Amino acid sequence: MHIRSFVWAAFFAALTAVGGFIKIPVPYVPFTLQIAAVYLSGCLLGPRTGALSQMLYVLIGLAGAPVFAEGGGLGYIWKPTFGYLLGFIAGAYTCGSLVHRFQWTRAQDIWKANLAALFVVYAFGCTWLYIAMKWIAETPLSIGQTLWFGFLLPVPGDLVLCAVCSVVAARVWPRVRPIMMTRGMGG
């Protein structure tokens, strides 16, 4: 990887952290703007560097920097929302893989990649929410409650961000593609 890849990864990790401070409290899973950085990092940086940006974000938070929606530190692993953070890594990789493999540049195609990333994030998130509430918090949620609080309540805002980020990525990609490709960041 080129040094510019790490710089871009750090930039998108910072964007994810900023997105965590812009939140609307919803029971169990607050709505934040973090997923916008996940979509954009995957689309613009590619699967590896996009996932690296989200991994860097998670590692910085676990190291103790208060960058998560509810703080930071190694103990955050036990929070019910930690699965969403792991989902950010897999989601950025998924989005980046689809966009770069199929060379999607139109907003409607990028929207499909962002939607796939959204479902990956929620699959990780809801799974960990269910496990954490049942075995860590010892206040279990049923599968229906997990889907309600972990998916159905927060997903409308994330779907709006999915569409907005698709348009943004489609407009930005032609301008950044020459930079990314000449620096070995296309994947």
N, C-alpha and C positions, 0 to 999 in steps of 0.2 A: 504494500500500500504506500502510496505517496503521502508526503507530509500534509498536502492540501486536503487529503481525505480525512485526516485526523482533525484538521482545523474545521472543516465543514461538519464533521460529526460532533465536535464540541459546540459549534454554533447551534445545531439542531437540538442537542441535549439542553442547552440553555433555553431555547424556545419552549421545549417541553416543560422545563421548570417554571418558566413564566406562566405558561398555560395552567399550571397547577394552582397558581394563586388567584386565577380568575375562575371563581366557582359559584355555583348555585347549590345551596344545600338541599339534598334529597336524602331521605332515609337510607342508610347503609352505603350508598354509592353516590357521592356528590357529582353533579354535572360540571365538568371542567373543559377548558379548551386544549387540554393536552393531546387529545387524539388528532387535532389539526396538525400538530408537529409530527405525529406518527405518519399520517397520510403523506405530508409533504416530504418528509425525510425519505420515505420509501420511493416515492415518485421521482424525486429530483436527484437523490444520491445513489440510488440503486439498492439492491437487496443487502449486500454486505455492509456498505457504509451506512445505509439507513438503519439497519439492525444495530450496528456499532454505536450509532448516536443514541439509540434508546438504551442499549446496555450501559453505556457511559453514564447516562442519566440515572439509571437504577443503582449503579455502583457508587456514584457520588452520594446519592441519598442514603444508601445503606452504610456508607462510611461516616455518616452523621450530619451531613449538610441538610438543613431543613427545606429540601426542594420538593418533597412530596406534598400532596394536597393537605395532609394532616401531620406534617413534620418530617422526620427522618430518623436514621439510626438503624442498627441491625435488628432491633426489636420490631421494626415495621413488617418483617416477614410474617409475623403472627397476626397482623391486621387483616380484617376481612377483605380489604380492597387490594391486597398485594398481588393477587392473581392478575388483575388488570395491568399492573406494571410489567409483569412477565409477558403478558399479551402484547404490550407495546413493542417489545423486541420482535416477537414472532409476527406481529401485524405489519411492522415496517418491512420485514424480510418478504412477507407474502406479497404486499403491495409492490415493492420494488421488483420482485421476480416477475410478476405478471406484466408490469409496465415495460420492463426492459426486455423480457423474453419475446413478447409479441410486438414490441416497438410501438406501443400505444401512445399517440400524441393528441388524440381528440378527447375533449372533455367527457363525452359519453362513454368512451372506452376506459379512460382513467377512473371514472366513477365506478365501473365494475371492479377495478383493482382495489379502490378505496373501500368499497362495500365488502369485498372479501377480507380485507384487513380488519374492518369493523367486526365481522363475525368471528374472526380469529381472536381478537381482543376480548370479546364478550364470552367466547367459549372458555378461555383461560380464566377470565374474571368470575364468571358464574360458578365454575367448578370450584375455585378456591373459596369463594364466598360461602358456598354450601358446606365445604369441609371445615372452614374456620369457624363458622357459626355453630356447627354441630360438635366438633371435637375440641376447639380451642376456647371459644366464648361460652360454650355449654348452654347456649340458648338457640337450639336448632331451628332452622327454617325448613319448611317443607320444600319440595322441588318446585311447586307452584309459587310459593312465596319467594323463593330464590329467583325464579324467572321474572316475577313481578318487580321486586326491588332491584335485582341485579341486571335486568335487561329492559323490560317494558317501560319502566319509569324514566331511565336515563337515555334510552336510545333515540327518541325523537330529535333531540338537540344534536346528537352525533350524526344523524342522517342529514340534517341541514349542513353541518360542517363537512360531511362527505361530499355533498354537491358543490359547496363553495370551494373547497380545496381542489376539486376536480377541475373547475374552471381556472382557478389560480395556477395550478400545475400546468394545464394546457397552454396558458399564456406565457408562463415563465420558462417552460422547458426549451422552446426554440432559442431562447437567449442564453441559457446556461449550458445547453447540450455541447456546444463546441468547447467550452471550458472543461466540462466534465470528461469528455471523450479524449481530449489531448492530455489530460492529466491522469488517465487510467482509472477514472472513477465510474465508468459505465456499468459496473456490476458489483 
